[in-house]
Amino acid sequence: MDTPLLSVISIAYNNRVELAATIENVLAQSYPHIEYIVIDGGSKDGTDELLVGLDDKLDQWVSEPDKGIYDAMNKGLARATGEWIAFINAGDSFYATDTAAQLMAHVSPEVDFLYGHTQVKYADGYQRIQQAKPVEQFALGLPFVHQSMIARTAVLKQFPFDLSYKLCADFKQCYDAYQAGHRFQQIDLVFSNFEAGGVSDIYRTKTTKEVWRAIQPYRPGLALWLRYRLRFVKEWMKMKVKGLLGQGLVQKLIRMKYAG
């Protein structure tokens, strides 16, 4: 049976408790061929002590200052030696203990990226499944949560994270690979648990601007330009509504939307 090595990268900064839970989740995976790499940005909350205590369980780890999320992810990418790679950052996790095994059972020579669904978790305990979208909708935004993707390491090393993007370098990386002809396959599995409220979730108007910037080299037409203008207005209005109603009421409205 073919069991290629999967490199799992976790990045962290001053969130020792969340990182500890993520490490526990990754180490509990039933898939036997995982290279686990942790990149910490020089945390001041004792994360380095946690990593020292787990030195025999981690394949590689580093704790040093970096230039932000995507710089840390590039450090992990540069260190990865597995044929496939997954980013499961501090606070996130694989959906179940056999998730990595299920994902690796779907890899094939015809595919460079595998992606699927995500369980999104909110601060008040609410959870929902976010369905992945068809790859044909890529120009409208990342069709999946980045933690719900595995990719060929050699391909990602051709497209390192662009540090000039502060919110959606993951979209640019994947979209550039897609435009270069690399092959994406959606599978009907929940890949990961993802904590809502990250920077791209908070700064949605800025994220929309960055996504639009990333697709510019591929000459998007007028129709797509209009869609992005409308999206920007929509996200701006949502931001204002959140400010007026408060985050608690907004989360209740989200629950009502997905419950219906």
Phi and psi restraints in degrees (value plus and minus 20) as a CYANA .aco file:
   2 ASP   PHI     -97.6   -57.6
   2 ASP   PSI     102.3   142.3
   3 THR   PHI    -149.9  -109.9
   3 THR   PSI      58.8    98.8
   4 PRO   PHI     -84.1   -44.1
   4 PRO   PSI     134.3   174.3
   5 LEU   PHI     -94.1   -54.1
   5 LEU   PSI     111.5   151.5
   6 LEU   PHI    -127.5   -87.5
   6 LEU   PSI      98.9   138.9
   7 SER   PHI    -107.7   -67.7
   7 SER   PSI     104.0   144.0
   8 VAL   PHI    -129.7   -89.7
   8 VAL   PSI     105.6   145.6
   9 ILE   PHI    -130.9   -90.9
   9 ILE   PSI     109.8   149.8
  10 SER   PHI    -142.2  -102.2
  10 SER   PSI     108.3   148.3
  11 ILE   PHI    -130.8   -90.8
  11 ILE   PSI     133.5   173.5
  12 ALA   PHI    -173.8  -133.8
  12 ALA   PSI     136.1   176.1
  13 TYR   PHI    -177.4  -137.4
  13 TYR   PSI      93.3   133.3
  14 ASN   PHI      33.3    73.3
  14 ASN   PSI      20.0    60.0
  15 ASN   PHI    -160.2  -120.2
  15 ASN   PSI      43.3    83.3
  16 ARG   PHI     -77.0   -37.0
  16 ARG   PSI     -65.0   -25.0
  17 VAL   PHI     -82.4   -42.4
  17 VAL   PSI     -66.5   -26.5
  18 GLU   PHI     -85.1   -45.1
  18 GLU   PSI     -60.0   -20.0
  19 LEU   PHI     -82.9   -42.9
  19 LEU   PSI     -61.7   -21.7
  20 ALA   PHI     -79.1   -39.1
  20 ALA   PSI     -61.4   -21.4
  21 ALA   PHI     -86.6   -46.6
  21 ALA   PSI     -59.5   -19.5
  22 THR   PHI     -85.2   -45.2
  22 THR   PSI     -64.4   -24.4
  23 ILE   PHI     -79.8   -39.8
  23 ILE   PSI     -64.8   -24.8
  24 GLU   PHI     -78.4   -38.4
  24 GLU   PSI     -61.8   -21.8
  25 ASN   PHI     -84.2   -44.2
  25 ASN   PSI     -64.6   -24.6
  26 VAL   PHI     -87.6   -47.6
  26 VAL   PSI     -62.5   -22.5
  27 LEU   PHI     -86.2   -46.2
  27 LEU   PSI     -42.1    -2.1
  28 ALA   PHI    -104.2   -64.2
  28 ALA   PSI     -23.8    16.2
  29 GLN   PHI     -83.1   -43.1
  29 GLN   PSI     119.7   159.7
  30 SER   PHI     -98.2   -58.2
  30 SER   PSI     -37.6     2.4
  31 TYR   PHI     -86.4   -46.4
  31 TYR   PSI     108.0   148.0
  32 PRO   PHI    -102.8   -62.8
  32 PRO   PSI     -31.5     8.5
  33 HIS   PHI    -139.0   -99.0
  33 HIS   PSI      56.5    96.5
  34 ILE   PHI    -140.8  -100.8
  34 ILE   PSI     109.5   149.5
  35 GLU   PHI    -120.1   -80.1
  35 GLU   PSI      99.0   139.0
  36 TYR   PHI    -129.2   -89.2
  36 TYR   PSI     103.6   143.6
  37 ILE   PHI    -144.8  -104.8
  37 ILE   PSI     108.7   148.7
  38 VAL   PHI    -137.0   -97.0
  38 VAL   PSI     108.9   148.9
  39 ILE   PHI    -136.5   -96.5
  39 ILE   PSI      93.0   133.0
  40 ASP   PHI    -128.3   -88.3
  40 ASP   PSI     119.8   159.8
  41 GLY   PHI    -105.4   -65.4
  41 GLY   PSI      11.2    51.2
  42 GLY   PHI      59.1    99.1
  42 GLY   PSI      24.5    64.5
  43 SER   PHI     -79.9   -39.9
  43 SER   PSI     133.9   173.9
  44 LYS   PHI    -130.7   -90.7
  44 LYS   PSI      -5.5    34.5
  45 ASP   PHI    -129.3   -89.3
  45 ASP   PSI      -2.8    37.2
  46 GLY   PHI      70.9   110.9
  46 GLY   PSI      -9.9    30.1
  47 THR   PHI     -80.7   -40.7
  47 THR   PSI     -57.7   -17.7
  48 ASP   PHI     -82.3   -42.3
  48 ASP   PSI     -55.2   -15.2
  49 GLU   PHI     -86.3   -46.3
  49 GLU   PSI     -59.7   -19.7
  50 LEU   PHI     -78.8   -38.8
  50 LEU   PSI     -65.6   -25.6
  51 LEU   PHI     -89.2   -49.2
  51 LEU   PSI     -57.9   -17.9
  52 VAL   PHI     -80.0   -40.0
  52 VAL   PSI     -61.8   -21.8
  53 GLY   PHI     -87.6   -47.6
  53 GLY   PSI     -40.1    -0.1
  54 LEU   PHI    -127.6   -87.6
  54 LEU   PSI      -4.6    35.4
  55 ASP   PHI     -75.0   -35.0
  55 ASP   PSI     -56.4   -16.4
  56 ASP   PHI     -97.5   -57.5
  56 ASP   PSI     -30.6     9.4
  57 LYS   PHI    -124.2   -84.2
  57 LYS   PSI     -36.9     3.1
  58 LEU   PHI    -122.0   -82.0
  58 LEU   PSI     120.1   160.1
  59 ASP   PHI     -95.2   -55.2
  59 ASP   PSI     -59.4   -19.4
  60 GLN   PHI    -169.2  -129.2
  60 GLN   PSI     127.9   167.9
  61 TRP   PHI    -174.3  -134.3
  61 TRP   PSI     133.6   173.6
  62 VAL   PHI    -164.4  -124.4
  62 VAL   PSI     123.2   163.2
  63 SER   PHI    -151.7  -111.7
  63 SER   PSI      83.6   123.6
  64 GLU   PHI    -179.1  -139.1
  64 GLU   PSI     136.1   176.1
  65 PRO   PHI     -79.8   -39.8
  65 PRO   PSI     127.8   167.8
  66 ASP   PHI    -159.2  -119.2
  66 ASP   PSI    -195.6  -155.6
  67 LYS   PHI    -118.7   -78.7
  67 LYS   PSI      -4.2    35.8
  68 GLY   PHI     103.7   143.7
  68 GLY   PSI    -195.0  -155.0
  69 ILE   PHI     -74.1   -34.1
  69 ILE   PSI     -71.6   -31.6
  70 TYR   PHI     -94.6   -54.6
  70 TYR   PSI     -48.6    -8.6
  71 ASP   PHI     -84.2   -44.2
  71 ASP   PSI     -63.5   -23.5
  72 ALA   PHI     -81.9   -41.9
  72 ALA   PSI     -61.3   -21.3
  73 MET   PHI     -86.6   -46.6
  73 MET   PSI     -54.9   -14.9
  74 ASN   PHI     -84.3   -44.3
  74 ASN   PSI     -57.3   -17.3
  75 LYS   PHI     -81.5   -41.5
  75 LYS   PSI     -63.0   -23.0
  76 GLY   PHI     -84.9   -44.9
  76 GLY   PSI     -62.7   -22.7
  77 LEU   PHI     -80.0   -40.0
  77 LEU   PSI     -62.3   -22.3
  78 ALA   PHI     -84.0   -44.0
  78 ALA   PSI     -50.8   -10.8
  79 ARG   PHI    -106.2   -66.2
  79 ARG   PSI     -36.9     3.1
  80 ALA   PHI     -87.6   -47.6
  80 ALA   PSI     116.3   156.3
  81 THR   PHI    -138.4   -98.4
  81 THR   PSI     -24.1    15.9
  82 GLY   PHI     -92.9   -52.9
  82 GLY   PSI     140.9   180.9
  83 GLU   PHI     -90.2   -50.2
  83 GLU   PSI     -52.6   -12.6
  84 TRP   PHI    -142.2  -102.2
  84 TRP   PSI     138.9   178.9
  85 ILE   PHI    -159.8  -119.8
  85 ILE   PSI     125.8   165.8
  86 ALA   PHI    -157.4  -117.4
  86 ALA   PSI     122.2   162.2
  87 PHE   PHI    -126.8   -86.8
  87 PHE   PSI      92.7   132.7
  88 ILE   PHI    -143.6  -103.6
  88 ILE   PSI      73.9   113.9
  89 ASN   PHI    -103.8   -63.8
  89 ASN   PSI     146.5   186.5
  90 ALA   PHI     -73.6   -33.6
  90 ALA   PSI     107.7   147.7
  91 GLY   PHI      78.5   118.5
  91 GLY   PSI     -38.3     1.7
  92 ASP   PHI    -122.1   -82.1
  92 ASP   PSI     152.9   192.9
  93 SER   PHI    -183.3  -143.3
  93 SER   PSI     140.4   180.4
  94 PHE   PHI     -86.5   -46.5
  94 PHE   PSI     128.8   168.8
  95 TYR   PHI     -82.5   -42.5
  95 TYR   PSI     -60.3   -20.3
  96 ALA   PHI    -166.3  -126.3
  96 ALA   PSI     150.2   190.2
  97 THR   PHI     -88.5   -48.5
  97 THR   PSI     -39.3     0.7
  98 ASP   PHI    -124.7   -84.7
  98 ASP   PSI      -7.5    32.5
  99 THR   PHI     -82.7   -42.7
  99 THR   PSI     -68.4   -28.4
 100 ALA   PHI     -78.5   -38.5
 100 ALA   PSI     -60.0   -20.0
 101 ALA   PHI     -83.8   -43.8
 101 ALA   PSI     -61.6   -21.6
 102 GLN   PHI     -84.1   -44.1
 102 GLN   PSI     -61.5   -21.5
 103 LEU   PHI     -85.1   -45.1
 103 LEU   PSI     -66.4   -26.4
 104 MET   PHI     -87.9   -47.9
 104 MET   PSI     -41.0    -1.0
 105 ALA   PHI     -90.4   -50.4
 105 ALA   PSI     -37.1     2.9
 106 HIS   PHI    -117.3   -77.3
 106 HIS   PSI     -26.3    13.7
 107 VAL   PHI     -90.2   -50.2
 107 VAL   PSI     128.7   168.7
 108 SER   PHI    -174.1  -134.1
 108 SER   PSI     142.2   182.2
 109 PRO   PHI     -83.6   -43.6
 109 PRO   PSI     -36.8     3.2
 110 GLU   PHI    -107.9   -67.9
 110 GLU   PSI     -21.9    18.1
 111 VAL   PHI    -147.4  -107.4
 111 VAL   PSI     120.6   160.6
 112 ASP   PHI    -128.1   -88.1
 112 ASP   PSI     -47.2    -7.2
 113 PHE   PHI    -153.8  -113.8
 113 PHE   PSI     112.2   152.2
 114 LEU   PHI    -136.9   -96.9
 114 LEU   PSI     115.0   155.0
 115 TYR   PHI    -163.9  -123.9
 115 TYR   PSI     139.5   179.5
 116 GLY   PHI    -175.7  -135.7
 116 GLY   PSI    -171.6  -131.6
 117 HIS   PHI    -109.8   -69.8
 117 HIS   PSI     150.9   190.9
 118 THR   PHI    -157.7  -117.7
 118 THR   PSI     117.4   157.4
 119 GLN   PHI    -110.9   -70.9
 119 GLN   PSI      95.3   135.3
 120 VAL   PHI    -114.5   -74.5
 120 VAL   PSI     110.4   150.4
 121 LYS   PHI    -133.3   -93.3
 121 LYS   PSI     116.2   156.2
 122 TYR   PHI    -127.6   -87.6
 122 TYR   PSI     141.3   181.3
 123 ALA   PHI     -81.0   -41.0
 123 ALA   PSI     -47.8    -7.8
 124 ASP   PHI    -108.6   -68.6
 124 ASP   PSI     -12.4    27.6
 125 GLY   PHI      77.2   117.2
 125 GLY   PSI     -30.3     9.7
 126 TYR   PHI     -88.4   -48.4
 126 TYR   PSI     123.4   163.4
 127 GLN   PHI    -155.5  -115.5
 127 GLN   PSI     127.9   167.9
 128 ARG   PHI    -171.0  -131.0
 128 ARG   PSI     137.4   177.4
 129 ILE   PHI    -112.6   -72.6
 129 ILE   PSI     102.8   142.8
 130 GLN   PHI    -116.9   -76.9
 130 GLN   PSI      95.4   135.4
 131 GLN   PHI     -94.2   -54.2
 131 GLN   PSI     117.8   157.8
 132 ALA   PHI     -89.6   -49.6
 132 ALA   PSI     137.0   177.0
 133 LYS   PHI    -129.9   -89.9
 133 LYS   PSI     140.1   180.1
 134 PRO   PHI     -81.2   -41.2
 134 PRO   PSI     126.5   166.5
 135 VAL   PHI     -83.9   -43.9
 135 VAL   PSI     -42.4    -2.4
 136 GLU   PHI     -83.7   -43.7
 136 GLU   PSI     -36.2     3.8
 137 GLN   PHI    -114.8   -74.8
 137 GLN   PSI      -5.1    34.9
 138 PHE   PHI     -76.1   -36.1
 138 PHE   PSI     -58.4   -18.4
 139 ALA   PHI     -84.9   -44.9
 139 ALA   PSI     -33.0     7.0
 140 LEU   PHI    -113.8   -73.8
 140 LEU   PSI     -20.9    19.1
 141 GLY   PHI     115.2   155.2
 141 GLY   PSI     146.0   186.0
 142 LEU   PHI     -78.0   -38.0
 142 LEU   PSI     103.7   143.7
 143 PRO   PHI     -94.8   -54.8
 143 PRO   PSI     -18.8    21.2
 144 PHE   PHI    -172.5  -132.5
 144 PHE   PSI     141.1   181.1
 145 VAL   PHI     -93.9   -53.9
 145 VAL   PSI     116.3   156.3
 146 HIS   PHI     -78.0   -38.0
 146 HIS   PSI     -52.2   -12.2
 147 GLN   PHI     -89.8   -49.8
 147 GLN   PSI     -33.3     6.7
 148 SER   PHI    -122.7   -82.7
 148 SER   PSI      23.2    63.2
 149 MET   PHI    -163.2  -123.2
 149 MET   PSI     121.3   161.3
 150 ILE   PHI    -142.1  -102.1
 150 ILE   PSI     129.9   169.9
 151 ALA   PHI    -163.9  -123.9
 151 ALA   PSI     140.7   180.7
 152 ARG   PHI     -87.7   -47.7
 152 ARG   PSI     107.3   147.3
 153 THR   PHI     -80.2   -40.2
 153 THR   PSI     -60.8   -20.8
 154 ALA   PHI     -81.8   -41.8
 154 ALA   PSI     -54.4   -14.4
 155 VAL   PHI     -90.1   -50.1
 155 VAL   PSI     -66.9   -26.9
 156 LEU   PHI     -82.9   -42.9
 156 LEU   PSI     -52.1   -12.1
 157 LYS   PHI     -87.7   -47.7
 157 LYS   PSI     -39.0     1.0
 158 GLN   PHI     -97.1   -57.1
 158 GLN   PSI     -39.9     0.1
 159 PHE   PHI    -150.1  -110.1
 159 PHE   PSI      46.2    86.2
 160 PRO   PHI     -82.7   -42.7
 160 PRO   PSI     140.6   180.6
 161 PHE   PHI     -84.3   -44.3
 161 PHE   PSI     110.3   150.3
 162 ASP   PHI    -103.2   -63.2
 162 ASP   PSI      92.9   132.9
 163 LEU   PHI     -92.6   -52.6
 163 LEU   PSI     -27.7    12.3
 164 SER   PHI     -96.2   -56.2
 164 SER   PSI     -30.6     9.4
 165 TYR   PHI    -119.4   -79.4
 165 TYR   PSI     100.5   140.5
 166 LYS   PHI    -112.3   -72.3
 166 LYS   PSI     -40.1    -0.1
 167 LEU   PHI    -142.8  -102.8
 167 LEU   PSI     -48.5    -8.5
 168 CYS   PHI    -158.8  -118.8
 168 CYS   PSI      21.7    61.7
 169 ALA   PHI     -83.6   -43.6
 169 ALA   PSI     -44.5    -4.5
 170 ASP   PHI     -86.9   -46.9
 170 ASP   PSI     -60.6   -20.6
 171 PHE   PHI     -82.1   -42.1
 171 PHE   PSI     -67.9   -27.9
 172 LYS   PHI     -79.5   -39.5
 172 LYS   PSI     -64.1   -24.1
 173 GLN   PHI     -76.7   -36.7
 173 GLN   PSI     -71.1   -31.1
 174 CYS   PHI     -91.3   -51.3
 174 CYS   PSI     -57.2   -17.2
 175 TYR   PHI     -89.3   -49.3
 175 TYR   PSI     -58.8   -18.8
 176 ASP   PHI     -81.8   -41.8
 176 ASP   PSI     -61.4   -21.4
 177 ALA   PHI     -84.6   -44.6
 177 ALA   PSI     -60.8   -20.8
 178 TYR   PHI     -82.0   -42.0
 178 TYR   PSI     -65.8   -25.8
 179 GLN   PHI     -86.8   -46.8
 179 GLN   PSI     -46.1    -6.1
 180 ALA   PHI     -99.4   -59.4
 180 ALA   PSI     -22.8    17.2
 181 GLY   PHI      78.4   118.4
 181 GLY   PSI     -12.6    27.4
 182 HIS   PHI     -93.3   -53.3
 182 HIS   PSI     129.3   169.3
 183 ARG   PHI    -117.5   -77.5
 183 ARG   PSI     105.6   145.6
 184 PHE   PHI    -129.3   -89.3
 184 PHE   PSI     117.9   157.9
 185 GLN   PHI    -151.8  -111.8
 185 GLN   PSI     107.7   147.7
 186 GLN   PHI    -110.4   -70.4
 186 GLN   PSI     115.2   155.2
 187 ILE   PHI    -144.7  -104.7
 187 ILE   PSI     132.2   172.2
 188 ASP   PHI    -107.0   -67.0
 188 ASP   PSI      47.5    87.5
 189 LEU   PHI    -158.0  -118.0
 189 LEU   PSI     127.8   167.8
 190 VAL   PHI    -105.9   -65.9
 190 VAL   PSI      98.6   138.6
 191 PHE   PHI    -105.9   -65.9
 191 PHE   PSI     -65.5   -25.5
 192 SER   PHI    -164.8  -124.8
 192 SER   PSI     142.6   182.6
 193 ASN   PHI    -122.0   -82.0
 193 ASN   PSI     109.5   149.5
 194 PHE   PHI    -149.5  -109.5
 194 PHE   PSI     110.8   150.8
 195 GLU   PHI    -102.6   -62.6
 195 GLU   PSI      99.8   139.8
 196 ALA   PHI     -87.8   -47.8
 196 ALA   PSI     139.2   179.2
 197 GLY   PHI      79.5   119.5
 197 GLY   PSI      -4.6    35.4
 198 GLY   PHI     -91.2   -51.2
 198 GLY   PSI     157.3   197.3
 199 VAL   PHI     -82.3   -42.3
 199 VAL   PSI     -58.6   -18.6
 200 SER   PHI     -89.9   -49.9
 200 SER   PSI     -44.3    -4.3
 201 ASP   PHI     -98.5   -58.5
 201 ASP   PSI     -51.6   -11.6
 202 ILE   PHI    -101.3   -61.3
 202 ILE   PSI     -66.4   -26.4
 203 TYR   PHI    -117.9   -77.9
 203 TYR   PSI      46.5    86.5
 204 ARG   PHI     -91.8   -51.8
 204 ARG   PSI     -53.7   -13.7
 205 THR   PHI     -88.3   -48.3
 205 THR   PSI     -59.9   -19.9
 206 LYS   PHI     -86.8   -46.8
 206 LYS   PSI     -57.2   -17.2
 207 THR   PHI     -82.5   -42.5
 207 THR   PSI     -63.0   -23.0
 208 THR   PHI     -79.2   -39.2
 208 THR   PSI     -61.5   -21.5
 209 LYS   PHI     -83.2   -43.2
 209 LYS   PSI     -61.3   -21.3
 210 GLU   PHI     -87.8   -47.8
 210 GLU   PSI     -60.4   -20.4
 211 VAL   PHI     -81.9   -41.9
 211 VAL   PSI     -63.8   -23.8
 212 TRP   PHI     -80.9   -40.9
 212 TRP   PSI     -61.5   -21.5
 213 ARG   PHI     -80.3   -40.3
 213 ARG   PSI     -60.2   -20.2
 214 ALA   PHI     -86.8   -46.8
 214 ALA   PSI     -49.3    -9.3
 215 ILE   PHI    -111.2   -71.2
 215 ILE   PSI     -25.2    14.8
 216 GLN   PHI     -75.6   -35.6
 216 GLN   PSI     -62.6   -22.6
 217 PRO   PHI     -80.7   -40.7
 217 PRO   PSI     -36.3     3.7
 218 TYR   PHI    -121.3   -81.3
 218 TYR   PSI      -2.7    37.3
 219 ARG   PHI      33.9    73.9
 219 ARG   PSI      41.5    81.5
 220 PRO   PHI     -84.9   -44.9
 220 PRO   PSI     125.6   165.6
 221 GLY   PHI    -103.5   -63.5
 221 GLY   PSI    -196.8  -156.8
 222 LEU   PHI     -83.0   -43.0
 222 LEU   PSI     -60.5   -20.5
 223 ALA   PHI     -79.6   -39.6
 223 ALA   PSI     -61.9   -21.9
 224 LEU   PHI     -90.0   -50.0
 224 LEU   PSI     -56.9   -16.9
 225 TRP   PHI     -79.3   -39.3
 225 TRP   PSI     -63.8   -23.8
 226 LEU   PHI     -83.4   -43.4
 226 LEU   PSI     -59.5   -19.5
 227 ARG   PHI     -83.1   -43.1
 227 ARG   PSI     -59.6   -19.6
 228 TYR   PHI     -91.9   -51.9
 228 TYR   PSI     -54.4   -14.4
 229 ARG   PHI     -83.4   -43.4
 229 ARG   PSI     -63.2   -23.2
 230 LEU   PHI     -85.3   -45.3
 230 LEU   PSI     -58.9   -18.9
 231 ARG   PHI     -84.4   -44.4
 231 ARG   PSI     -61.3   -21.3
 232 PHE   PHI     -80.4   -40.4
 232 PHE   PSI     -64.6   -24.6
 233 VAL   PHI     -82.6   -42.6
 233 VAL   PSI     -62.4   -22.4
 234 LYS   PHI     -81.6   -41.6
 234 LYS   PSI     -65.5   -25.5
 235 GLU   PHI     -87.0   -47.0
 235 GLU   PSI     -55.9   -15.9
 236 TRP   PHI     -83.6   -43.6
 236 TRP   PSI     -62.0   -22.0
 237 MET   PHI     -87.1   -47.1
 237 MET   PSI     -59.8   -19.8
 238 LYS   PHI     -82.7   -42.7
 238 LYS   PSI     -58.7   -18.7
 239 MET   PHI     -83.2   -43.2
 239 MET   PSI     -61.0   -21.0
 240 LYS   PHI     -86.6   -46.6
 240 LYS   PSI     -60.8   -20.8
 241 VAL   PHI     -83.2   -43.2
 241 VAL   PSI     -61.6   -21.6
 242 LYS   PHI     -80.1   -40.1
 242 LYS   PSI     -59.7   -19.7
 243 GLY   PHI     -85.1   -45.1
 243 GLY   PSI     -54.0   -14.0
 244 LEU   PHI     -99.7   -59.7
 244 LEU   PSI     -61.4   -21.4
 245 LEU   PHI    -107.5   -67.5
 245 LEU   PSI     -46.6    -6.6
 246 GLY   PHI      72.6   112.6
 246 GLY   PSI     128.9   168.9
 247 GLN   PHI     -84.1   -44.1
 247 GLN   PSI     -54.5   -14.5
 248 GLY   PHI     -81.7   -41.7
 248 GLY   PSI     -66.5   -26.5
 249 LEU   PHI     -87.5   -47.5
 249 LEU   PSI     -56.8   -16.8
 250 VAL   PHI     -80.8   -40.8
 250 VAL   PSI     -61.9   -21.9
 251 GLN   PHI     -86.1   -46.1
 251 GLN   PSI     -54.9   -14.9
 252 LYS   PHI     -83.5   -43.5
 252 LYS   PSI     -60.0   -20.0
 253 LEU   PHI     -85.8   -45.8
 253 LEU   PSI     -57.1   -17.1
 254 ILE   PHI     -81.5   -41.5
 254 ILE   PSI     -64.2   -24.2
 255 ARG   PHI     -81.2   -41.2
 255 ARG   PSI     -62.5   -22.5
 256 MET   PHI     -82.9   -42.9
 256 MET   PSI     -59.0   -19.0
 257 LYS   PHI     -80.9   -40.9
 257 LYS   PSI     -69.4   -29.4
 258 TYR   PHI    -101.0   -61.0
 258 TYR   PSI     -44.2    -4.2
 259 ALA   PHI     -89.4   -49.4
 259 ALA   PSI     -51.2   -11.2
